[in-house]
Each structure stands twice: as C-alpha cells, then as structure tokens.
Amino acid sequence: MAEQNLSAQEHLEHAREMLWDAIQALEDTQRVMFKAGDRYVAEVWGDGVRTVLDLTERITDLSGDLTKVHIEIGRLTKKDRARGS
C-alpha cells in the first residue's frame, strides 16, 4: 500500500497520466468508429450511419472534456510546485 504514502502532487500526476491514457484510448476508439461508419456507408447505408456519426461525436465531446480536466490538473500541479519553491 505504498500509494497511501504519496503526496497530493504525486496523486495528481498519477491521475493526469491516467487521463492521458484515457484520451489516447478515446482517440483510438474514434478511428475505429470512423472505419465502422465507412463500412456502413459501403455496405448498409441507413440509420446506422447516422448513429455511428452521433456516437463518434459523443466520443469527441468526451475526449474534449477529458482534455480540459487534464489541462486543469496540469495547471494545479504547476501552481502547487510554484508555491513550494
């Protein structure tokens, strides 16, 4: 249970790293969704295309929200470091 001994700064950095990984996973998911959309257009063409686009837009929104949180954590840690200097 070494994690309990981490400082607030270290916990924030860990959370920031986890967010970065989540953002990368969402970007990979977007690429797969675009491929699914391409296949729907080529094979089916119908409501599925609109649904795939809607879902991809929601993923984009989530990615943007996570990016904002990632930036805010970075600002907070920078401010905390400056206080500690």
C-alpha positions as CSV (number, residue, x, y, z in Angstrom):
1,M,0.0,0.0,0.0
2,A,2.8,2.4,-0.9
3,E,0.2,4.6,-2.7
4,Q,-1.1,5.9,0.6
5,N,2.3,7.5,1.3
6,L,2.2,9.5,-1.9
7,S,1.9,13.3,-1.8
8,A,-1.1,15.2,-3.2
9,Q,1.2,16.3,-6.0
10,E,2.1,12.7,-6.8
11,H,-1.6,11.6,-6.8
12,L,-2.4,14.5,-9.2
13,E,0.4,13.5,-11.5
14,H,-0.8,9.9,-11.5
15,A,-4.4,11.0,-12.2
16,R,-3.1,13.1,-15.1
17,E,-1.2,10.2,-16.6
18,M,-4.4,8.1,-16.3
19,L,-6.4,10.8,-18.0
20,W,-3.8,10.9,-20.8
21,D,-4.2,7.2,-21.3
22,A,-8.0,7.5,-21.4
23,I,-7.7,10.3,-24.0
24,Q,-5.5,8.1,-26.2
25,A,-7.9,5.2,-25.9
26,L,-10.8,7.5,-26.9
27,E,-8.8,8.7,-30.0
28,D,-8.3,5.1,-30.9
29,T,-12.0,4.4,-30.5
30,Q,-12.8,7.4,-32.8
31,R,-10.6,5.9,-35.5
32,V,-12.4,2.5,-35.2
33,M,-15.8,4.3,-35.2
34,F,-14.9,6.2,-38.4
35,K,-14.0,2.8,-40.0
36,A,-17.3,1.4,-38.9
37,G,-19.0,4.5,-40.4
38,D,-17.2,3.9,-43.7
39,R,-18.3,0.2,-43.7
40,Y,-21.9,1.2,-43.0
41,V,-21.8,3.6,-46.0
42,A,-20.3,0.9,-48.2
43,E,-22.4,-2.0,-47.0
44,V,-25.7,-0.8,-45.5
45,W,-26.4,2.9,-45.8
46,G,-29.2,3.7,-43.4
47,D,-29.9,4.7,-39.9
48,G,-26.7,3.0,-38.8
49,V,-24.6,5.7,-40.5
50,R,-26.3,8.5,-38.5
51,T,-25.9,6.5,-35.3
52,V,-22.2,5.9,-35.9
53,L,-21.7,9.6,-36.6
54,D,-23.7,10.5,-33.4
55,L,-21.7,8.1,-31.3
56,T,-18.4,9.4,-32.7
57,E,-19.4,13.0,-31.9
58,R,-20.2,11.9,-28.4
59,I,-16.7,10.4,-28.1
60,T,-15.2,13.6,-29.4
61,D,-17.1,15.6,-26.7
62,L,-15.8,13.2,-24.1
63,S,-12.3,13.5,-25.3
64,G,-12.5,17.3,-25.2
65,D,-13.9,17.2,-21.7
66,L,-11.1,14.9,-20.5
67,T,-8.5,17.1,-22.2
68,K,-9.9,20.1,-20.3
69,V,-9.6,18.2,-17.0
70,H,-6.0,17.0,-18.0
71,I,-5.1,20.7,-18.5
72,E,-6.6,21.8,-15.3
73,I,-4.7,19.2,-13.3
74,G,-1.5,20.3,-15.0
75,R,-2.2,23.9,-14.0
76,L,-2.9,22.9,-10.4
77,T,0.3,20.9,-10.1
78,K,2.3,23.8,-11.7
79,K,0.7,26.2,-9.2
80,D,1.5,23.9,-6.3
81,R,5.1,23.5,-7.5
82,A,5.5,27.2,-7.7
83,R,4.1,27.6,-4.1
84,G,6.6,25.0,-2.9
85,S,9.6,26.8,-4.4
